[in-house]
Amino acid sequence: MAANRRNGMQPSEPGLVGIVSAARTLPRMSLPTVATVVAAVAALYFGREVFLPIAIALLLTFALAPMVSALKRVGIPRLPAVIASVMGAFTVLALFSFIVATQVGELAQNIPLYQSNILTKVRSLKETGVGGGIIARLSGVIERVGQELDRQETSQPAADQPRREPVPVEIIARERPLQVLQNLIGPLISPLASAGLIVVVVIFMLLEREDLRDRFIRLVGYGDLHRTTEALQDAGKRLGRYLLMQLVVNIIYAIPITAGLWVLGIPNALLWGLLALALRFVPYIGPIIGALLPLFLALAVAPGWSLVLWTAGLFVAMEMITGNVVEPWLYGSRTGLSPLAIIVAAIFWTWLWGPLGLVLSTPLTVCLVVLGRHVPQFEFLDVLFGNEPVLEPHARLYQRLLAGDPEEATDHAEEILEEKYLFEFYGKVAIPALLLGEQDRVRGVMGDEQRRQVAASAQTLVANLDDSAQEEAEEDDDPAAAEPATADKEKQTQGEGEDDTELPDGTDMTVLCAGGRGELDDAAAAMLAQVLEVQGATVSKASFADMEPANIRRLELDTVDTVVAGFLNRDSVKHARFLVRRLKRAKPALRVGIVFWSEDGDDKEATVKLANDINADFVAYGMVEAVLGALSSDPPVALKVAAKRRMRRRPRPAKKAPLAAAG
């Protein structure tokens, strides 16, 4: 069996004591007040004329920093390298803007030519009665409302008043040449001023990058230089790589879109390709927005519907290829943001800063997440927008058990079992989840009904994982089929630096797993029983009620080699001692092991001493130790006979001989 091939590990399951101490030392995350959030949002909204150029300059600085560093490595001084990088980038942006403006102007001139095609499609829909004549009825309602409004306007003048003919008026405006020049240049001043400001800010940020880094460290992280330096490196690396790789992906996406639209005959194909390139910086919704306008234009330029379908097929095909092939190949499509956070960020930044905010939403939110990941004061940003799990696996599982949702708990377990063995999941996730429940029981925050619900959900979880356990056992019996999966899991196991203890084969061994003192102990015993079954042992289960003194005699122990009783509460040593004594009295040749589920077990000497004290064959603290003890072939430990105290009695005084009768 593959049990002999598998590497077991010294468990590190969080126990009751460890969880309590961790809960006491874990710092609470400070959340900003409502006033702080409102003030920050208001400052960004009303100060967008200032903050928007600075945000664009900051992102361009992250994007151009690798280029500047590459030029410096070639031997170009810092100032020429910065100026060359900035001028090259803004030249490309200016060319991009010029092409878009030219294409938009050409499209505006051709819009009246497409009016007849749109009217033809509307008539065809109206004639076919699509939607049960809804279009016809809406048109009739609009016409009747318009006629009623005209009738009311014509009935307003009094009948006795003579009707006056309107007097034609002609307004002749004589503008001076200076006013004409001002009207032409005025709308261009603001964009040019913003562009010039961005250029200057980017140049100075690139020139003073080290000084700005030192100032940021002094402000937020002077007491922890390691964490702050790591945050800056993470932000620079993640943003620079994201922007560069996203630009490459968008170019690869936009070129086929432009060529395809040109082949299909869509006017201004270059415009739609450039817009698709820019809008795809916004994941999920950006490609949809970039496809809507070409689809509408396809609807207008051709009388039929085939062009619309071909255009939609082009965008869908390119999105599928780009999302499933190009992005994973280049950078894995990793932004560090959750999908919902990307959508919410797009809505927020669009409301705050308009179309530019939509394009900048994802990079700006990535900056906030990196800041929250490394600066404790902004940790809430990483929790709100990051894609990392905010709960530990065992805490997440306990929350599902507490909510009475074993199905979702099973889904969570199956995700973990794709990379872990069953004993690893139980030892590192499921048992620690039950320890959290025991902690709540000890603190008095969990009632009897809720405790039984958590235990029942845990038992359902174990039952749902029977198929996974069976598959793992079958893989163990088929070494050829199990070799790839076993190699991957062992590689990951060895990467965690655990001990290389092999789990033994349990064939021809019979084990009884029992709960110690409650329903949660029964759930832990069921998990241990399932692991032992995977190892090939014949396993039976008993509840904590079966371990009562009056019920132990009823247990069928004739064919049982070992009994393993588990306790989630470490303060159960006396109960365990009495349980071992009763079991060994019921069957002297029985091996009895006790498991005190815990994070930190005692050292080997203390464990052996505890086992001798309670007369157990072995004492374990984790899943691997419990399996090793249950499947051990060591002879059973004999029951110690308690020495009875003998009452010391005082010696009786000797009886006096009767006096002889005087003769």
LINDANOR-V490163 format. One record per pair of residues at least 24 apart in sequence whose ideal C-beta (glycine too) atoms are under 6 Angstrom apart, sorted by sequence separation. I is the first residue (numbers start at 0). J is the second residue. D is the distance in whole Angstrom. If there is no record, write none. Layout:
i:I j:J d:D
i:I j:J d:D
This chain:
i:290 j:314 d:4
i:591 j:615 d:6
i:592 j:616 d:6
i:63 j:88 d:6
i:591 j:616 d:6
i:592 j:617 d:5
i:593 j:618 d:5
i:594 j:619 d:5
i:595 j:620 d:6
i:614 j:639 d:5
i:505 j:531 d:6
i:510 j:536 d:5
i:517 j:543 d:6
i:569 j:595 d:5
i:590 j:616 d:4
i:249 j:276 d:5
i:252 j:279 d:6
i:516 j:543 d:6
i:265 j:293 d:6
i:336 j:364 d:6
i:508 j:536 d:5
i:509 j:537 d:5
i:510 j:538 d:5
i:511 j:539 d:5
i:512 j:540 d:5
i:513 j:541 d:4
i:514 j:542 d:6
i:569 j:597 d:6
i:505 j:534 d:4
i:506 j:535 d:4
i:514 j:543 d:4
i:556 j:585 d:6
i:561 j:590 d:4
i:562 j:591 d:5
i:563 j:592 d:5
i:564 j:593 d:6
i:565 j:594 d:4
i:566 j:595 d:5
i:567 j:596 d:5
i:249 j:279 d:5
i:505 j:535 d:5
i:511 j:541 d:6
i:551 j:581 d:5
i:556 j:586 d:5
i:265 j:296 d:6
i:334 j:365 d:6
i:504 j:535 d:6
i:505 j:536 d:3
i:594 j:625 d:5
i:265 j:297 d:6
i:286 j:318 d:5
i:396 j:428 d:6
i:546 j:578 d:6
i:335 j:368 d:5
i:513 j:546 d:5
i:551 j:585 d:6
i:579 j:613 d:5
i:393 j:428 d:5
i:397 j:432 d:4
i:579 j:614 d:5
i:392 j:428 d:5
i:396 j:432 d:4
i:579 j:615 d:5
i:592 j:628 d:5
i:576 j:613 d:4
i:393 j:431 d:4
i:397 j:435 d:4
i:575 j:613 d:5
i:393 j:432 d:5
i:524 j:565 d:5
i:523 j:565 d:5
i:340 j:384 d:4
i:520 j:565 d:6
i:590 j:635 d:4
i:263 j:309 d:6
i:421 j:468 d:6
i:520 j:567 d:6
i:588 j:635 d:6
i:336 j:384 d:6
i:511 j:559 d:5
i:519 j:567 d:6
i:337 j:386 d:5
i:403 j:452 d:5
i:509 j:558 d:5
i:515 j:564 d:5
i:336 j:386 d:6
i:421 j:471 d:6
i:509 j:559 d:5
i:515 j:565 d:6
i:335 j:386 d:6
i:405 j:456 d:4
i:409 j:460 d:6
i:416 j:467 d:5
i:509 j:560 d:5
i:510 j:561 d:5
i:511 j:562 d:5
i:512 j:563 d:5
i:513 j:564 d:5
i:515 j:566 d:4
i:401 j:453 d:6
i:408 j:460 d:5
i:508 j:560 d:6
i:400 j:453 d:5
i:403 j:456 d:6
i:259 j:313 d:4
i:405 j:459 d:4
i:409 j:463 d:4
i:405 j:460 d:5
i:583 j:638 d:4
i:400 j:456 d:4
i:515 j:571 d:6
i:400 j:457 d:6
i:282 j:341 d:5
i:256 j:317 d:6
i:284 j:345 d:6
i:468 j:529 d:5
i:472 j:533 d:5
i:255 j:317 d:6
i:471 j:533 d:5
i:281 j:345 d:5
i:454 j:518 d:3
i:458 j:522 d:6
i:461 j:525 d:5
i:252 j:317 d:6
i:454 j:519 d:5
i:457 j:522 d:4
i:461 j:526 d:6
i:468 j:533 d:5
i:563 j:629 d:5
i:451 j:518 d:6
i:458 j:525 d:6
i:454 j:522 d:5
i:461 j:529 d:6
i:561 j:629 d:5
i:252 j:321 d:5
i:523 j:596 d:6
i:251 j:325 d:6
i:281 j:357 d:6
i:248 j:325 d:6
i:248 j:326 d:6
i:280 j:358 d:5
i:437 j:519 d:6
i:436 j:519 d:5
i:244 j:329 d:5
i:244 j:330 d:4
i:433 j:519 d:5
i:433 j:522 d:6
i:433 j:523 d:6
i:430 j:523 d:6
i:530 j:626 d:6
i:429 j:526 d:6
i:527 j:625 d:6
i:425 j:526 d:4
i:422 j:530 d:5
i:89 j:198 d:6
i:421 j:530 d:6
i:421 j:533 d:6
i:85 j:201 d:5
i:85 j:202 d:5
i:510 j:629 d:5
i:81 j:202 d:6
i:508 j:630 d:6
i:81 j:205 d:4
i:502 j:626 d:6
i:81 j:206 d:6
i:505 j:630 d:5
i:503 j:630 d:5
i:437 j:567 d:4
i:437 j:568 d:6
i:434 j:567 d:6
i:433 j:567 d:6
i:234 j:369 d:4
i:233 j:369 d:6
i:67 j:205 d:6
i:52 j:193 d:5
i:56 j:197 d:5
i:60 j:201 d:6
i:55 j:197 d:5
i:59 j:201 d:5
i:230 j:373 d:3
i:52 j:196 d:5
i:56 j:200 d:4
i:60 j:204 d:4
i:52 j:197 d:5
i:56 j:201 d:5
i:60 j:205 d:6
i:226 j:373 d:6
i:219 j:374 d:6
i:106 j:267 d:5
i:102 j:267 d:5
i:430 j:596 d:5
i:102 j:269 d:6
i:102 j:270 d:3
i:65 j:239 d:5
i:99 j:273 d:6
i:61 j:238 d:4
i:61 j:239 d:5
i:62 j:242 d:4
i:117 j:299 d:5
i:116 j:299 d:5
i:119 j:302 d:5
i:113 j:299 d:4
i:116 j:302 d:6
i:113 j:300 d:6
i:426 j:621 d:6
i:426 j:622 d:3
i:425 j:622 d:6
i:422 j:622 d:5
i:51 j:352 d:5
i:58 j:362 d:5
i:47 j:352 d:5
i:44 j:351 d:6
i:43 j:351 d:6
i:30 j:379 d:5
i:28 j:378 d:5
i:12 j:426 d:5
i:10 j:426 d:5
i:18 j:434 d:6
i:12 j:430 d:5
i:13 j:431 d:4
i:12 j:431 d:5
i:15 j:434 d:5
i:14 j:434 d:6
i:18 j:438 d:5
i:15 j:437 d:6
i:15 j:438 d:6
i:2 j:475 d:6
i:1 j:475 d:4
i:0 j:475 d:4
i:1 j:481 d:5
i:6 j:489 d:5
i:1 j:485 d:6
i:6 j:492 d:5
i:9 j:497 d:6
i:8 j:497 d:3
i:9 j:498 d:4
i:6 j:499 d:5
i:7 j:500 d:5
i:7 j:502 d:4
i:5 j:502 d:6
i:2 j:502 d:5
i:3 j:504 d:6
i:2 j:504 d:5
i:0 j:504 d:5
i:2 j:534 d:5
i:0 j:535 d:6
i:17 j:598 d:3
i:17 j:599 d:6
i:14 j:597 d:3
i:14 j:598 d:4
i:13 j:598 d:4
i:12 j:598 d:6
i:12 j:621 d:5
i:10 j:621 d:3
i:10 j:622 d:5
i:10 j:623 d:5
i:8 j:623 d:6
i:7 j:623 d:5
